[in-house]
Structure formats: C-alpha cells, structure tokens
Amino acid sequence: MASTDSLLFTPLKLGKVELSHRVVLSALTRLRADKNHVATDLMKEYYLQRTSILGGLIIAEFASIAKHHGGMSYTSAIWGEEHIQGWKPIVDAVHNKGGFMYLQLMAFGRAAQRSAAEEDGFKIKAPSAIPFKGSETPEEMTVEDIKSTVQDYVQAAKNAMRAGFDGVEVYAANGYLLDQFIQDVSNQRTDEYGGSIENRNRLIIEVAQAVADTIGAERVGIKLSPWSDFQGMRMENPIPQFTDLIRRLNNIGIGYLNLIESRVSGIDYTDGTEELDWAWAVWDKAIMATGGYLPETALELVDKHPDRNIVVAFGRRYVSNPDLPFRIQRGLELNPYDRSSFYKVGAPDGLIDYPFSKEYLALQKN
C-alpha cells in the first residue's frame, strides 16, 4: 500500500539540513574500511546506492575519534589526514547526488578488542577498571585522560567538517565509552566524573558543549540507548539518569536526539517493552527513532505524532534495500537481508549487490 500522504514523506529541518523525507540510514559498522581505518571506494559505492531519493540523510558508520579510542580492525576513523581525505570523495559524491551526510563519532572504552589495541598500540581504558563478560579489564582513566578525550571529540568534529560532512552524531550508546560514563554499572568513580547522576553525565555534557561550540550546535546529534544491556550495560533504573542528561542536552540546543528502542540491544532484537515517552517529554527538538522499525511501524509513529519533528532511522532493512525510501513510499516488497554478510571484511557481497526495485530502476531511465 502506497504511503505518499504520510508525514514520513514530508520535509523536515534537521539541524542545518532541509530533508525532503524522514527515512534515514542509521550508522552501521560494515568492516569495509582498510587496515589503516581509511574509507574505501567500496564504501563510496555503498553510500551512493543509498542516496536514492533527493534530500535524504545518511549517518555514516562510526569513525574512531583518535587512535587510542579505537578498538576494532577494519573500522573507519577520522583522526588523521588520510582519514579526512578518504571520507571526502564519499561525502562529495553523496552531496552531488542530492543527499546529506553526518558522521558518527566513536570512542570504544572498555569495548575495545585486545587484538585491535595491540595492533594500533594503545591501552584499553574506561571510566573504571570494570570489565564486562568476556572482555579485558580496562585501565581506569585519569582526569587528564578524560579532559583530553573532550579535545579528541572536538578535533574529530573539526576533521569531519573538513571532510565535508553536514554534521556529526556523537555515539553515546550501546556500551561504548560515553555510555560507560553515564551508567553506574560501568562507572564507579568517586571524583567529579562519578558517584552521582550529575557527575556521571559530566563527560558527555562537556563533549556535547565543546563540539557544539566548535562546529555549531545545530550540526550535532547525540545517540543514546537507555534500555540496552549490550556489552554489560543497563543500570537498574536508567530513567532518572537519562532524564537529567536529555534535559541538559536540550539546553545546549543540539540538532537532534537519536533514541534506540528497548526492543534492540546492540545488533540483536530483544523482548524489551520499555517505553521512551519519558525521554520524549523532556526533549523539544527533532527526534530520531531507531531500533527494529518496519515500514508500517515507522509510518504509524510519525503520523501518530504530527506535532513532533520525527525521523526514523533504518539499519538492516536499508542494507538490503538501497532504494528503501522509494519502496516504503510506493508500498513495495522489501528484499530480505543476509545477516551472515554484514561484517565480511573488504567484501562487496552483502554490501553493494542488493538489487534496486524494478519500479525504481524504470523511473531512473525516464
């Protein structure tokens, strides 16, 4: 059933960009960067395919903000000149095709893999020396480490702007470094960065403010996962912690808030039923809804809240349907995704070989 009358296909100002529709490609790790964490031509083709309708938004896969904040081989980065130059032709190509592109900024913390740390020559550090199941015990960060991390985010944001990105999404979800500071299961510090709701939120607020001051608040988004238990997370009651955080982020004036639904934990679906209405209640700007959305549930969400500026981010269904916005708008059947090819290092299959709909291809010929 066609959805041409849905609010999902109406314009929306998100930060500094004027979107023509509200279907967003979520940031997705695909392991197609090279061994030096530089973006590749394969990635360029992948993102170009998904710039299928004018005025859409792509959130590029996470990019590590500094070598010592990395943690996985064949993932992208934005700390060096080679990374900037690797991303630039990709962003330029997306812009030339009429799309917009943000870069997700990442620091791993205790989620870094030992093999990657050894390969790139850094120590795994986190808010506290607390591992999660199956991980290495990290070294506790010093206050000096924390302060320098803020500057690492600032420099990464500057680098993203040099590469041509329209904005950045600060990744503070799914058990990575900033999320580790927010939650008491991973942060048991007793200094200014732990021990209370305000202190646990201090680093992310400092990062958000510093990045906003550097590139403009409207060019900044933040991604949070209050209900996720991925990588040993999920405090007993996250609502007070995240309510305080979202209120303070709202005051900074960043462009959007990306909230992951409870039905998703990392890369897995769960039976979570916890709601995010309390988070929506303290946020008055654009919201990006993420986590297991289907075309019908995305349409329902946006049309149910005509008074809110909502965009919906899709992950795996955008992987297997490069023309996803077109398919949703026309009510077309979706290609199924092949999970086994999500993380095939350097491989084109499962990345750029999913077919466009015959209806989309016919339209391009006219």
N, C-alpha and C positions, 0 to 999 in steps of 0.2 A: 504494500500500500504506500503510495507516494506521500511525502511529508513536506510539500512545498510551502504549506501555510504555517508550519511550526516556527516558533521563535528560535529554534536551533539554526534556522537558515535566515536569520535577520542580522544586520550589522551590530557590532558592539565595539566600543572603545576599550581596549585593554591596555592600560598603561599609556604608552606613547603611540601604539599602533591601532589603526582602524580596521578591525576584522570584518570580512564580508559574511562570515558564518562562524559558528561556535563549536565546530568539531576540531579538536586539537590532537596532534600527535604527541603522546606522552614521551618523556625521556626514557629510552630503553637501551640498556647495555647490550651490545651485539658482538663484542670481541673481534671487530674487523679493523681496528687501528693497527699500526705496525709495532714492532718490538720496542721502538722508542716513543710510543704513545702518540704518534703523529697520525692525523686523519688521512684517509686514503681515497683514491679515485672510486673504489668500490662503495665507500660511504657516500660519496658525492652522488652516485647514481641512485642509491637507496633513497636519499632525501629528495632528490629531484623527482623521482617517481611519485613521491607522496605529496609533492606540491601540485596537486591535481586540479584544484579549483582556486582561482584568483582570490587573494585576500585571506588565506588560511594561515594558521600558526603551527610551526614545528618547534617543539622543545627538543633540542639536540641531546643526545646521550651525555651522561655525566663526563666532566673533564676534571681531572685532579688539579687542585689549585697550586700545588708545589710537589716536588719530588718526594719529600718526606711525609706528605699527606696522601701519597698513592697507596696502592695495596693490591692491584690485580694486573696481571700481564695482559697485553693487547687491548687495554682500555685507553681512552683518549686523555689528553692533558691540555693545559692552557698556560703552563708556567714559563715556557721558553719561546724564543723567536721562531724556532722550527714548528712549534705547535700553532702559533698565530698564523704563520704562512701556510700551514696545512689546512687550517679551517677556512681561510679567506676565500679561496675559489669555490668552496662549497656554499658559503653564505652568499657570495656574489651570484652564484647560479640560481639559488632559491629566490633571491630578490629579482633577478632578471625574468624569472618565470611568474612573478607577481605574488610571492609568498613572503611571510615574515618568519624570523628565526631567533629563538632565545637559546642560550647555552646554560646547561645545569652545572653548577659549581659544586665540587665534591671534595670532602676530606674523609678518609676511612676511619681513623682512630683504631680502636681495638679490632675492627672488622678486617683489617689488612691481612693478607695472606703472607705467611712467613717466607714462602718462595719468592714472592714479589719484593718483599722488604730486603731480602738478601741480594736479589738481582739488582735492585736500584740503590742499595747501600744505605738504608736508614733503619732506625729503631722504631718498633711499633709502640706508640704512646696513646694514652687515653686519659680521661678525667681522673680515674682511679685505677689502681692495679687490680682490676676485677675482670677476669675472662668470662666469656660465655661458653656454653657447652661445645667442646671440640675446637676451641680457639686457644691461642697462646696467651699467657698472662702478660698484659701490656705494662709498660713503664708509666708511672704517674707523671703527668705533665707538670712542669713548674709554672709559676705565674708568668715568668718570662716567655716560656713556650706558648702560653695562651695569648699573651699580648702580641707576639709575633704572628700567631695564627690569624688574628684580625687583619694584620697588614698583608698576609698572604692572600686573603679573600679580596682585599682592596686591589692588589696588583693583578690578581686573576680577572677581576671585573674590568680593569683598565685594558688588559690584554684582549678580553672578549670584545670590547668596543673597537680596538684596533683591528680585530679580525672582521669587523663589520656587523656583529650581532646586534639585533634590535634591543636586547635586554638580557638579563641573567635570571636564572632561577636558583636560589640558594637551597641546597638539598639538606634539610634538617629532619629527615625521616628514616624509617626502616633500620634503625640501629647503627647509623654511621655517626661520625664524630659529634656533630652538633646535637643530634638526638641523644647521644650518650651523656652530654652535659645536662640536658633538660630533665632526664628521668633519674629517680633515686636508685633504681636497680643497677645503674652503672656509674653513678656519681655519688660518692660518699665523702667528698671533700669537706673540710671544716673551715676553709678560708672564704674569701669573697665570691668564689665560684661554686659553692656548695653549701648544703646544710639548711636551706630554706627555698621556698618557691622563687622568690626574687633572685636569690643568688644562683640557683640552677639555670635561670633564664638569662643571666647576665651576659654570657658569651654571645648567644645568638642575637640578643638585642644590640650588643656592641658591633657585631658583624653587620647586621641589617642597617644600622645607622651609618656606619662607616662606608659601606658600599653605596647606600642611598646618597650620602653626601658627595661621593666621588663621581657617580655616573647619573644621578638623578633618581629620586625615589620611584617615579613612575616606570622606570626601566627595570625595577626589581620585583621579583616574585619570591615567595617562600613556600616550600613544600613540607608538610607535617603529616605524621601518622600517629595520632593519639592512641589508637586502639591496637596497633600492631605488636605482635610478640616476636617478630622476626629478629634473629640474632640476639636472643636473650633479653628482649625488651618487654615492656608493658608493666608500668608501675600499678600498684593496687587500685588507686583511684586517680586517673590522669586528668579528670575534669578541672579541678582547681588549678593545677599546674599549667595546663594548656589554655584555660580561660584567661589567666593573667598574661600569658605570653601573647595570645592573639589580641587582647586589648592594647598591649603596648606596641605591637607591630602595627596595629590600626592607627595609632597615634603618630607613628613615623611617616605614614602616608604611602607605603609601598603600593605597587600597581595591582597586585592580586595575591590571593591566598589559595594555595593548592592543598586540598584536604583529601587524604586517602580513606576510603570507606573501610569499615571493620570487616567486611567480607573478604578482604585481601590482606595477606601477610607476606610481604616480600614478593616472591614470584608465585605464591600458592594461594588458591582460594580456600576460605575457611567457612565455618558455620556461624561466624560473628553476626550479631544482630544489633549491636550497639549503634545508636544514632549520633549524628553530629549537629543536631539542631541547636544545642547549647553553644557550639562554636560559631555557627551562623549568626546567632543572636548578638554576638559582641563584635561582629565584623560588618562594616557598611560599604565595602568596596566590592570589586569583582571577585567572584569565587570560581575556582577551577575544581570541578568534581572529578575524582579519579578512583578507579577500582572496580573492575568487573562489569562495566556498563555495556549493555546491549543497545542496539539502535532504539528499540522500543522503550527501554528504561531511561535512556538519555532524552528522548523526546518528551516523555512523561515528566521528568524532573524539570526541564526548562520551561515547559508550558504550564506546569503547576505553580511556578513562582514567577509570574510575569513582572513583578515589581523588583526582582533581583537580577543583577548582571551576572549570569551564569554561563560558563563554557564547560564543555565536557571533554576530558582527555581520554583517549583510547590508546591501548597498548597493543596486545597481541592481535586484536582484530584489525588494527591498522597495519601490522606486519604483513598479514596475509591478504590485505585488500588495499593496494596502493591508491585506489580511487574511492576510498571509504566514504568521504562526504557525499560524493555523487551517488553511490549505492544507497546510502541512507535516505537521501533526498528523493530518489526515484523508487524507493521500496524494493530494491533488487536483492537477490540472494547473496550471501557472503561466502567467500572462499573459506574453507576450514584452514586452521593453522597447524603447522607441524612443529610441535614443541622440541623435537629432537634436533632441529636445525637452528634453534635460537642462538646458540653460542658456538657455532662452528668457526673456529679461528681462521680468519682470512678467506673464508669460502663464499662464493657468490650464491650457491644454492641455499635456499631458505632466507635469502636477503633480497635479491633483485629478480627472482624468477617467478614470483606470484603473478598471475595474469590479471590484467585490467578487464572489466566487463566489456562485452561486445558492444553494448549501448554507448559506453564512454568512448571506445575506440572509433565508433562510427561518427560520433559527434566531432571528434578531433579532425576527421577527414573533410568536414564541411567548412 
